[in-house]
Amino acid sequence: MKRSLMTVLTMALLLGLLSGCGRGTDESTAAQTEAEASATEEAAGETGDQESDSSDPDYSLPDTWAYMGEGPEAASADVFFICPTVYGGDEDVYNMSLDDEEAKASFLGATNMEKGIYDIDARFYAPYYRQAGLNVYELTAEEREPYLQFAYEDIVLAFDYYMEHENDGRPIILAGFSQGADLCLRLLKDKFEDESLQDQLIACYAIGWSITQEELDAHPWMHFAEKENDTGVIVAFNSEAESITDSVMIPEGTRTLCINPLSWTTDSTPADKSLNLGACFTNYDGEITTEIPELTGAYIDSERGALKVTDVTPEEYPANLYIFEDGIYHLYDYQFFYRNLQENVAARTAAYLEAAALKEAA
């Protein structure tokens, strides 16, 4: 079976399981997934041998952006968002083609699922890019790097265009999920040594990827969040069950940094589910189809730095991707803590704007 089949499986998960609270796979969802998978497998037979684009995308063209500045012109900030992995890959194709309209539709849908967290009083930017496929994550970290670097080069082109032609000095929120979070962190390492960019950064929400103290030590202009309204910082966590000891995001033996999105603290004190303002399950139009206040609590594992989720089970919320074992709640990172994240983006933006106003007044 060609790995491009995973594109539709991912879409089926996001449209079906997440919008329906992720509580297992009922018969109708399974039947829908099987039907969609069959159709996609036939299509893969026709298009699976295509190669990734060889020419760099031109980010002056609107069709190279899923979103290009949507929002009020007088908005307080800009959001530069990097989409997670939606492309499955193929036997010999590891990066998404920007001519693949099906993959771009999934790309737009996955972006919409998180967009509502960030686009309050902000202009929203999200470039299409030749992202690495899901099949890349079957490779070793060393083997997958060329494909991720290829994807990252598009992000650099898009960010450079955005800064030169669109930003106009506005405060910036960097945001991403999974592969998108990884690429956000690469931007921080490569671009934000520039003090003027540091001054513009409200926060970098790098959800669903790891960042270590060693990386911060090597890039001293990068700082991890310590509370709910500090600015110029990285906000990151990876959700998993208490039994998990290894994942693609946090390999066994690694300790990542983490902030608890319920308490906005970085210690291991448990946060009760009463602090969860609302888990929201969204569809590819960005609509909230189900909202569950107080779904789950969480605490930070002091050894792994993972966010241990306490009040749900892998049976209720299965991993649903072949690269993860059940208990890795990666696909639910945003969904479980949606309202808390939404509120936090507003709080950090307000804190940044207040500090900027005081600085200007002085």
Secondary structure, DSSP 8 states (H G I E B T S, - for coil): --TTHHHHHHHHIIIIIITTTT----HHHHHHHHHHHHHHHHHHHHHTT----SS---TTSGGGEEEEEES-TT-SEEEEEE--------SS--B--TT-HHHHHHHHHHHHHHHHHH-TTEEEEEE----B-GGGGGS-HHHHHHHHHHHHHHHHHHHHHHIIIIITT--EEEEEETHHHHHHHHHHHHHTTSHHHHHHEEEEEEETS---HHHHHHSTT--B--SSS--SEEE---EE-TT----SSS-TT-------TTT---SS--B-GGG---EEEE-TT--EEEEETT---EEE-TTT--EEE-S--TTTS---STTS-TTB-GGGHHHHTHHHHHHHHHHHHHHHHHHHHHHHH-
